Amino acid sequence: MTNSPKKSKITTEAIVRELLAKETSHIVKFDPQARRGDPEGIHQLRVGARRLRSELVVVSPAFKAKPRKMLRSDLAWLGSVLGAPRDFDVLLYLLRPEGGTPLLLDQSPVIEAIHMGQATERRRVATALDSPRYRRLAATLADYTVAPPLTSKATQPAHKVLLPGLVKAVEHCFEIGALLDDDATGLELHQLRIAAKRARYDAEISSYFLGPAMIHLAERFAEIQTILGDIHDRYVAIGFIRTTMSWNRQGSEPDGITSPEQSSINTLAASIEAHRNDWRTPYDEARALATSLLPQLSTSTS
């Protein structure tokens, strides 16, 4: 059994400053690429915004409430604007994979709708990055990296302030997973994905004061998140095809001949079923590892 990690004396303030500096640097780095409409630049800018928004929840005991809520609101707005073009990129990847067999040809109304959506959303990104709200967000991040608005708890050891939140996030993830059977719905799997993401960020941050062993735990949660993210993307793709084609639930043509769009739905649905329970292996690994690393966990998770 792995020994519990040794707590360091690092302060919560030091971690808050490190997170702000890291994510702000990430956003600044990919801002120019996103402005040019580069898909990877847009994706990475979104990653920085979403990570910092989640990390602010983790360090909330040490961050003053009003500025934290305002910053999270602006980060949520930015993540939403940047998320739409990324969603279309994922749809196109699923339906026309590079180096793989395309599920739909370019002439399909679904592919045409995706291309139109990509163009529209990238214009929205360009507008958003030139907006007063984005300039305010950039200025706020610059100010907070120098002087973050901290509470009195920021001077306390990080393990004292942040460890309870970590334990709660990990337990919540395991509680959700324990309730799911082999026929869990897409919504239930998505809820587990969200919980795994939160537990992952908590574990990553806890590595600052509990040591690198927590990174291994974060990696297991990241596996769960990735597997369930792929499943979620396929549910979204199925819904997009059905909405675009305005078909009934069966989606078959009047003469009974299966269309390329319905065939794509069938392929995506088969992939979901084939991988629906792949999350269980990293989930079990995470539970075993967390039990050994975090003796504070409720016995109900072991």
N, C-alpha and C positions, 0 to 999 in steps of 0.2 A: 504494500500500500504506500502511495506517495505521501511524504511528510507534508504537513501544512506549511505554506510559505511563510517566511519570517517577515514581520511587518517592519517597514522602514519608518524613519522619523520625518520624511518629506511632508511639507505642509500642503494643505489644500490649495492655498494661493499659488504655490509653485506649479501645481498641475493645471490650474485654470489658465495661468499665463502661458504655459506650454501649449495647451490646446488652442487657445486663441491665436498664438503666433503661427502654429503649424497650419491651421485651416485657413487663416487669412493669407498666408504665403501661397497656399495651394490655389486659392481663388484668384489672387493677383497673377499668378503664373499662367493660368489658363484663360484669363479674361480676353487677351488679344485674339486667341484662336477662336473663342466663342463668338466674338464680334465679327470674325470673317466667315462665320457660318460653318466652321469645321465641326463635323459630328463628334469627334473625340473631345475637342475643346469644350463643346456644349455639355457633353456627358461629364467630364471631369469637373467643370464648374458646378454642375449640379451635385456631384459627389461631395465637394467641399461644403456646399451650403447645407446639404442634408445631414452630413456627419456632424457639423457644428451645431445644428439645431438639436440633434439627438444628444450630443455631448452636454449641451446646456441643461438638459433635463437631469443628467447624471450629477452634475456639479451644482445643481440648484440650491442646496443648502448654503453654499458659499457665495452665491451671486444674487445681488439685490433684485427683488421680484419685478418691479416696474420696468427697469431697463432690460431685464432678461426677457420678459414677455414681449416687449417692443422689438427686440432683436430677433427673437424666434418668429414673430409675425412677419418681419421682413424676409427672413431666411425661407419661411414657408412659401411666401409669395414668389421669391426667386426660384425655389425648387419646382414650384408648379409651372412657371413659365418655361423653365428649361426641360421639364419632364415631358411635355407634349411632343416635341420633335424627337426625343429619345424613344418614346413609345412607338412612333411611326417607324423609326429605324429598326426597332426590334421586330415589329410586324413584318417588315420587308425581309429581314434576315430569316424569319421563320418560313415565310412563303416562297422566298427565292434565295435559298442559302448559297453562298459563294462556294464553288467547288462541289456542290451537291445537286441533287435532282430537284428542280423547281416544282412546287406544288401548283403554282399558277403562272400562266404566261403574262407578258406585259399587257396583252390586249384585254385581260380580265378587268371588269369594272372595279374589282377590289384593289388591284395593283394601281390602277389609275387614281383611285380615291386616296391611296397611301401617298403617291407622289404629290398629289395636290395638297394633302395635309402637311407633308414635309415642307413644301415651299411656303405655305401660309404660316406655319409655326416658326420657321426660321426668321421670317420677317418680324414676327412678334418678339422673338428673342432680341433682334437688333434694336427694335424700338424700346424694349424694356431696359437694355443695357445703356441706352442714352437718356433714360428717364431720371427725373429728380429723385424718385424713390431709390433707385439703384445707387445714385451718387451719395444719398444720405446713408445708405447701408455701408458703402465703402468707407465713408468718413467715420462712421461709428466704429467699424472694425479697426481702423487705424488708431482711433482714440483709445479703444479698449485694450489693444495690445500694449499700450503704454501705461494706461491707468484704468484697469478694469474696476467696475463698481461692485465692490466686495462687501460681504457681511462680516461680522465679528468672527464667524466660524472659520473664515479663511485662514486664520493664523493657527488653527488647531491641526494636529496631525491628520493626514489624509485618511488613514485607515479608520480613525474615529468618526470622521464626518461622512465618508463615502462608502465604507464597507456595508452598512445596513442597507443602502440602496442596491448595492450589488447582490447581496443575498436575496433581497426581495425580488429583483428582476430575474434571477436564476430560478428561484422557486416558482415564480409565475409561469415561466416557460415550461418547466417540467410538469406543472399542474395542468396546463392546457394539453400538452402531449399525452399525458396519462389518460385523458378523457376521449382521445380519438381512436376509433376503430378503423378497420381496413376500408370501410366505405365512407370515410370522412368527406364532407362536402368541400367544394372549392373555397367557400367562405371560411370554413373551419381551418383548413390548411393555411389560408392567408393569415388568419389570426395567429396561428403558431409561427408563421414566418415573421410577423411583426414582433412577437415576443422574443424570438430567437435573435432578431437584430438588436433589440434593446439589451438583451443579455450579452451579446457579443461586444457592444460598445462599452458596457460596464466592465466586462472582463478585460478588455484592452486597456481601459483607463486604470484599472486596479493593478495592472502590471507595473505601474510607476511606484506603487508602495507595497505590493505583495511579491514582486519579482517576476521573471520571465516565464515561470510555470503557468501563469495566468494567460499567456499568449496561446499556449496549447489549448486551453479551454476555449478561448475566443475563436480559435480556428475550427473547433468542432461546431460551435454555433454558426460560424460563417458557412460551413458546409450545409447545415440545415437550411439556412437562409437562401443559399444558391439553388439547392434542389427545389425548394418550394417556390422560389422566384421563377424558375423555368416552367414549373407547372402553371403558375399564375399567368405567365405570358401566353401560354397556350389557351387558357380559358379566355383571356382578353381577345386573342386572335379569332377564336371561334365566334365570340360575340360580335366582333367587328365585321366578319364575313356575313353573318346573318343579318346584321343591321344594314350593311351596304346593299345586300341583295334583296332586302325586304321580303324574305321568304317566310313561309310558315315553319313551324317547329321541325317538320320532317325534311323540308328543304329539297324535295325531289321534284323534277319537272313533270308536267301533266302526263307525258307519254311513258313515264316510269324510267326513262334513261337517266342515269346518275350524271350530274354535271361536274365539271372540274372543281367548282366551289364546294359542292357537297362532298366530293372525294377528299378535298383538303380538310374539311371539318372532320371527316372520319379518321384521317391520318393523325390529326392533332389530338383527337379524342383517344385514339389508340395509344399514343405516346403518353398521355396523361395516365391512363390505366396501367401502362407498363411500368411507370416510375412513381406511381402514387405513394408508395410506401418506402421509397429509397431513403427517406429522411430518418428512418428508424435506427439505422446503424450508427450514424454520427450522434443521434439523440441519446442512444444508450451509452456511447462512449463519453459524451459530455456529462451525462448523469453520474457515471462512475468516477470520472475525473473530478467533477465538482464535489462529490461526496468526500473524496480524499483531501482536496485542497481547502474546503470550506467547512470545518466542523460545525459552524453556526447554522448550517442548513437544517431545515426541518427534517425529521426522520421520514416524513411522508414522501420525500423526493428520492429516497434511497431504495 
